[in-house]
Amino acid sequence: MTQHILVIEDEFQIAAIHRDYLNAAGYEVTCLDDGTQAVEWIRDNTPDLILLDLMLPVKDGHTICQEVRQFSNVPIIMVTAKVDEIDRLLGLEQGADDYICKPFSAREVVARVRAVLRRQEPTYYERAQSALQFNEDTLSVSTASTQIELTVVEFELLKALVSHPGKIFSRSRLAAIIYSDHRIVSERTIDSHIKKIRKKLAAEPINLTIQSVYGAGYKAEPNDDSCDL
């Protein structure tokens, strides 16, 4: 899906340069030259990022930023000719995500836009944690399309691994998590539980695997770098 950038800039030539370079980078762009209509437009159209000139007539960028932050966390990059540190800090305190000072290159603007949008994207692990729902009442884990029934031990093991994706858990650490009475269990017991969890995950459309780390333990990882839950 093409991301939509709103450019609020009263200088036509600068706005046109922003539009052309951002279009060439694959973004959809809308330009507004009047700050008085910006907040209403943002509320109605929800852009993915706002490139906001600070020195707009009638309603300036600071005011727009403050008003937008009352109802939206949309990324905002402020653009200004003011270079004093106090101006930059003020912009960030009012909710701006980045700050670009004039003069600047159009390529720098595109790079800043990409960087800010990339920071806003949920990582695989954040998607994994939000997509998998753990239900303690039914000892099951579910997504929008499937539900997997687990034993108490399997439930606690999988929950621990998914709650800290990418983190390597030793077998002894996993044993301590699932057996609160501190009983002594063999490494093969943990291996057996992991094997059963893997089998259940493999039988459903869940792009998550429990990987073995030689000599260390186990961790939860995506099946591949591009998969989504």
C-alpha positions, 0 to 999 in steps of 0.5 A: 500500500502506497504511503501518503505524505502531506506537505504543508508549505506555502512556497510553491517551488519548495512544495513542488520539489518535495512532491516530485522527489517524494513521488519519485521515491514511491510516495503519494503526496498532497500539498497544502499551502494554507495552515488554516485548513491543515488540521481539518484535512489531517483529521479527515484524511489521516496521512502517514507522515506530515512534512510541516513548514514552521513559518506558515502565514496565519497559523504557524507550524508550531500551532498546527503540530500542537493541535494535531497531537491532540488527536493523532500520533502521525509522524511530523517532520518540521521544516524551517529556516530557523537554526537556533537550538532552542527552536529545534528543541521547541519543535520536538517538545511540541511533538515533532518527530524530526527537524530539517533546517533550510537550506537542505537537499531534496534527497535529504528530505526523502531520506529523513521521511524514509527513516521516520516512517521506518521507525514507525513500522512495527517489527516482526516481533511486535507483530508476533506479540500482538498477533498471538493471543494467549488465553490462560483460561483455555490454555490456548494460543490463537490468531485471527484464523486459528487456535492451538490447544496446549498443556499447562507446561506448553502454554508457559513455555511458549508464552515465555519464548514469545514474550521475549522474541529472539532471546535465547533461553537455556533449558534450566531457565525454561525449567525454572519458568514452568516449574515453580516448585523448583523441581529438578528436571532433565534437559530431555524433559524440556526438549520433549515439551519443545518438540510437542510445541513445534509439532502443534505450531507446524500444523497451523498457519502460524509463521513462528518457529522455536529454534534450537541454539546449539549449546545454549537453548531455545528462542522464538523466531520467524520462519523467514525474514519476510513473514507476517503472522 
